[in-house]
């Protein structure tokens, strides 16, 4: 699947608007406990690397969820918008926050070892455990425990 091009999106109330250029329209799911608590289920995202641009950050809330990551949301309506790895300047943007959701393909799941037993996706995807995720992003061991 080719690049998705620049896409626009925003929160439920419209107070936060953004644009981003995901490399692909491939959706990934994170099943870690923090993402599930934050988004009330698995956090479904598009990898937007460094391309995210916020139109007006006035209503953007930022929560430093660990030493190495931030979760950003609308301060007005509470919509979870994106997850950011601070040191890598990497953005995982909510798939549902984009205006155009056509052509998505569900491709991967991370923290599969933390997924609760009460749900399963029927799609066949690539999967990674939490340990595999930390190894792939080469996070120091002292920061892994703080996820």
KEDOMAR-536648 format. One record per atom (N, C-alpha, C, CB): z, y, x; residue in three letters. Coordinates in steps of 0.02 Angstrom, whole numbers, plus 50000, padded with zeros to 5 digits. Glycine has a CB too. Layout:
# residues N
ZYXALA/...
***
This chain:
# residues 147
500004994150043UNK/500005000050000UNK/500005006250045UNK/500615000049952UNK/499565010950032UNK/499515016850074UNK/500065021850059UNK/498835020150065UNK/500075027250099UNK/500575032450091UNK/500585035250020UNK/500465037950140UNK/501165037249998UNK/501245039749930UNK/501055047049924UNK/501965038849907UNK/500975050549980UNK/500845057749978UNK/501475061449959UNK/500285059349928UNK/501425067949955UNK/502015071949936UNK/502145071249862UNK/501905079449955UNK/502765069849846UNK/502985068949777UNK/503545073849763UNK/503225061549765UNK/503605075849700UNK/504145080349680UNK/504645076549637UNK/503875086449642UNK/505245079349633UNK/505755076349592UNK/506345080949582UNK/505985069849623UNK/506855078349550UNK/507455082349538UNK/507975078649499UNK/507265088749502UNK/508495082249484UNK/509055079349447UNK/508935079549372UNK/509705082949465UNK/509395076849334UNK/509355076549262UNK/509305083449229UNK/509945072749234UNK/509695088249253UNK/509705094849221UNK/509195099649250UNK/510395097849227UNK/508885097849306UNK/508375102149337UNK/508645107349386UNK/508005105649285UNK/509295107449398UNK/509585112349443UNK/509395111149516UNK/510345112349436UNK/509265104749534UNK/509045103149602UNK/508345100149598UNK/509545098149636UNK/507885103149633UNK/507195100749638UNK/507035099549711UNK/506695105749605UNK/506615094549724UNK/506435092949793UNK/505725090349797UNK/506915087849821UNK/505485089849858UNK/504845086449872UNK/504965082049932UNK/504265091649885UNK/504585076649935UNK/504645071849990UNK/503985067949995UNK/505255067049981UNK/503865065250053UNK/503255061350064UNK/503435054350089UNK/502775064850115UNK/503605049850042UNK/503765043050063UNK/503155039850096UNK/504005038750003UNK/503275035650146UNK/502715032250179UNK/502355027650130UNK/502975028150241UNK/502745024650085UNK/502465019950036UNK/502855020649971UNK/502485012550062UNK/502575018249917UNK/502935018149853UNK/503305011449846UNK/502445019249793UNK/503655009649899UNK/504035003449899UNK/504775004949887UNK/503944999749967UNK/505035001849835UNK/505725002949815UNK/506174997849849UNK/505805002549739UNK/506735000249875UNK/507244995849904UNK/507884996649864UNK/507354997449979UNK/508284991449861UNK/508924991649826UNK/509494990749876UNK/508954986349771UNK/510004994849870UNK/510604993949910UNK/511164991449865UNK/510815000549947UNK/511474985949884UNK/512004982949845UNK/512694984149874UNK/511884975549838UNK/512754988549924UNK/513414989649955UNK/513894992449903UNK/513354994450016UNK/514524991349913UNK/515034993549866UNK/515025001049854UNK/515714991449889UNK/514905004949906UNK/514895012149898UNK/514305014449856UNK/514875015649967UNK/513715011749868UNK/513135013649827UNK/513225011649755UNK/512495010449855UNK/513495005649743UNK/513595003449674UNK/514105007749638UNK/513834996149674UNK/514635009749672UNK/515135014049640UNK/514845020949627UNK/515765014549684UNK/514455023549675UNK/514165030249670UNK/513645030649615UNK/513865032249736UNK/513215025649609UNK/512655026049563UNK/512725021549501UNK/512025024349598UNK/513305018349494UNK/513445014049437UNK/512985007949434UNK/513385017849372UNK/512775005549492UNK/512344999749499UNK/512024999849567UNK/511804999549443UNK/511564995449581UNK/511234995649646UNK/510845002249651UNK/510754989549655UNK/510845005249710UNK/510495011549721UNK/509775009849739UNK/510835015849777UNK/509295011849696UNK/508585010349705UNK/508255016449737UNK/508245008649638UNK/507955015449796UNK/507715021049836UNK/507015020149864UNK/508185022249893UNK/506725025749884UNK/506115025949924UNK/506295028749992UNK/505545030149888UNK/506045025850044UNK/506155028150112UNK/505735034350124UNK/505985022550165UNK/506065040050131UNK/505705046350141UNK/505785049050212UNK/505945051550091UNK/506065045050256UNK/506165046850326UNK/506415053950332UNK/505505046050365UNK/506035058450362UNK/506255065350374UNK/505895070450329UNK/506145067150446UNK/505565068150277UNK/505115072550239UNK/505435076250181UNK/504555068550213UNK/506065075150167UNK/506375078250108UNK/506465085750118UNK/507055074950094UNK/506255089550067UNK/506355096750066UNK/506655098749999UNK/505685100550080UNK/507225102150001UNK/507565104449940UNK/507325111549925UNK/508345104249949UNK/507125112949863UNK/506885119649845UNK/507445124849850UNK/506605119549775UNK/508025123349822UNK/508595127949822UNK/509225123649824UNK/508585132849759UNK/509575123849879UNK/510155119449889UNK/510795122049855UNK/510285118549962UNK/510765127349817UNK/511355130249786UNK/511755125149746UNK/511155136049740UNK/511415120849708UNK/511765115949666UNK/511785108949696UNK/511425115549599UNK/511615108349760UNK/511635101849793UNK/512335100549820UNK/511105101549850UNK/512645095249796UNK/513285093149822UNK/513185088149878UNK/513725090149766UNK/513605088549929UNK/513555084049986UNK/514245080849996UNK/513315087750050UNK/514245074249996UNK/514865070550009UNK/514775066450072UNK/515055066049948UNK/515175067750122UNK/515155064050185UNK/515515057450173UNK/515465068050245UNK/515145052150156UNK/515455045750136UNK/515675041550196UNK/514965041850095UNK/515455043250255UNK/515675039850316UNK/515535044550374UNK/515325032850325UNK/515725042550432UNK/515605046750491UNK/514865047850504UNK/515935043550553UNK/514465043250480UNK/513745043350496UNK/513275044450437UNK/513565037150530UNK/513555045250376UNK/513115045850318UNK/513375050750266UNK/513015039050285UNK/512905053650228UNK/513055058150173UNK/512705055850110UNK/512855065450191UNK/513015057250054UNK/512725055849989UNK/512665062649954UNK/513155050749946UNK/512075064049928UNK/511945070549898UNK/511785069849824UNK/511385074149935UNK/512005074649785UNK/511985074349713UNK/511955081349684UNK/512585070449685UNK/511795081949620UNK/511795088349586UNK/512515090149567UNK/511335088249524UNK/512735096049585UNK/513405098349568UNK/513475099849493UNK/513595104449608UNK/512925100849458UNK/512945102549387UNK/512975096349343UNK/512345106749368UNK/512515091649353UNK/512475085749308UNK/512705079249341UNK/511765084949284UNK/512805079249407UNK/513065073349441UNK/512545068249463UNK/513555070049398UNK/511905069449451UNK/511395064649469UNK/511415062949543UNK/510705067349451UNK/511475056449561UNK/511415054449632UNK/510685055249653UNK/511655046949643UNK/510565059049707UNK/509885060549727UNK/509655057049790UNK/509815067849736UNK/510055057149842UNK/509855053749903UNK/510445052349948UNK/509345057949940UNK/510305047749993UNK/510765045450045UNK/510455047550111UNK/510895037550041UNK/510865050150156UNK/510605052650220UNK/511005049850278UNK/510615060250221UNK/510645046950327UNK/510965045050390UNK/510955051250434UNK/510595038950424UNK/511525053850449UNK/511575060350483UNK/511255060350552UNK/512305062350489UNK/511445055750594UNK/511195055750663UNK/510465053950669UNK/511605050950704UNK/510195050450620UNK/509495048350622UNK/509055052850579UNK/509425041150600UNK/509355057450541UNK/508985061850497UNK/508515057850452UNK/508585067150537UNK/508795052750421UNK/508425048050379UNK/508655049050307UNK/508545040650401UNK/508175049350260UNK/508325050350189UNK/508085044450148UNK/508005056750164UNK/508525041650108UNK/508355036650057UNK/508455040149990UNK/508815030050064UNK/507895041649957UNK/507905045749897UNK/507875041249835UNK/507315050749896UNK/508275042949785UNK/508285039049723UNK/507585038449694UNK/508755042449673UNK/507375032249683UNK/506715030949655UNK/506645034249586UNK/506585023449650UNK/507185034449549UNK/507165037149481UNK/507195044749479UNK/507725034349441UNK/507335048049535UNK/507355055349536UNK/506665058449543UNK/507805057749592UNK/506165054449561UNK/505485057049568UNK/505165057949499UNK/505055052249611UNK/504735062949494UNK/504385064249430UNK/503875058849414UNK/504055071149432UNK/503505056749464UNK/502975051749455UNK/503215045049483UNK/502305054049489UNK/503345040349439UNK/503595033849461UNK/503065028349453UNK/504225032049422UNK/502445030249445UNK/501905025249439UNK/501765022049507UNK/501275028649412UNK/501585015749504UNK/501375012249565UNK/501925009849610UNK/500935016549603UNK/502545010149588UNK/503095007649628UNK/503035000049636UNK/503775009549597UNK/503274997649693UNK/503304990549707UNK/504004989049734UNK/502744988249757UNK/504364984449703UNK/505044982649726UNK/504974977849784UNK/505464979449667UNK/505194980049844UNK/505044976249905UNK/505654973649944UNK/504654980449950UNK/506224977049940UNK/506774974949984UNK/507454976149952UNK/506734978650050UNK/507944972349978UNK/508644973049957UNK/509084972550019UNK/508834967549904UNK/509574977150023UNK/510044976950079UNK/510754976050053UNK/509984983350122UNK/511184973950097UNK/511884972250081UNK/511894966950025UNK/512274978650059UNK/511424962250032UNK/511364956949982UNK/512004952749979UNK/510754952549998UNK/512374952650034UNK/513004948850036UNK/513564952349997UNK/513224947950108UNK/513464958549976UNK/513954962149936UNK/513754962549862UNK/514054969149963UNK/513164959949845UNK/512934960149776UNK/513394955949732UNK/512194957549771UNK/513644958749677UNK/514074954849633UNK/513674949349598UNK/514414959449582UNK/514024944249576UNK/513704938549545UNK/513434939949474UNK/514184932749541UNK/513644945449443UNK/513454946649374UNK/512744949249364UNK/513934951449344UNK/512374950549417UNK/511664952349407UNK/511244949349463UNK/511574959949404UNK/510604948349448UNK/510104946049496UNK/509434949249476UNK/510044938249497UNK/509034950949526UNK/508364953249512UNK/507894947249514UNK/508144958749564UNK/507404947149471UNK/506924941649469UNK/506404942349525UNK/506574941449401UNK/506294948449549UNK/505784949749601UNK/505954946149666UNK/505714957249613UNK/505454943649699UNK/505534940849766UNK/505454946549816UNK/505014934949779UNK/505974947949853UNK/505964953449901UNK/506244951249968UNK/506364959449874UNK/506134955350018UNK/506474954350082UNK/507204956150071UNK/506144958750139UNK/507654952550105UNK/508374953950097UNK/508704954450165UNK/508714948550055UNK/509244958350168UNK/509644959050228UNK/510374959250209UNK/509444965350269UNK/510794956050248UNK/511524956550239UNK/511754963150269UNK/511894950450272UNK/512374964850257UNK/512664970850287UNK/512624970750362UNK/513374971750264UNK/512794965050392UNK/512774964450465UNK/512064965450492UNK/513044957550487UNK/511574962850456UNK/510874963750477UNK/510664971150472UNK/510414959350435UNK/510904974550420UNK/510744981650413UNK/511034985650471UNK/511014984350346UNK/511674984450486UNK/511994988050541UNK/511644986650607UNK/512734986150547UNK/511434980450618UNK/511074978750679UNK/510404982250682UNK/510984971150685UNK/510054982650626UNK/509394985850624UNK/509434993350638UNK/509064984550557UNK/509964996450613UNK/510045003650625UNK/510435005150688UNK/510385006850565UNK/510654999850723UNK/511015000350786UNK/511615005050781UNK/510545002850840UNK/512015004250729UNK/512605008250722UNK/513165005250765UNK/512825008650648UNK/513545009450799UNK/514105006850839UNK/514605003150796UNK/514455012650876UNK/514914997950824UNK/515384993750788UNK/515934997750756UNK/515674988450833UNK/516195003050788UNK/516745006850760UNK/516535010650697UNK/517005011750812UNK/515895011750687UNK/515665015350627UNK/515495010350572UNK/515045019650643UNK/515365004150588UNK/515184999150537UNK/515744998150487UNK/515004992550571UNK/516364997950511UNK/516924996750468UNK/517045002350418UNK/517544995650510UNK/516765008250432UNK/516885014050388UNK/516385014550332UNK/516865020350429UNK/515895010150329UNK/515395010350275UNK/515765009650210UNK/514855004650283UNK/
***
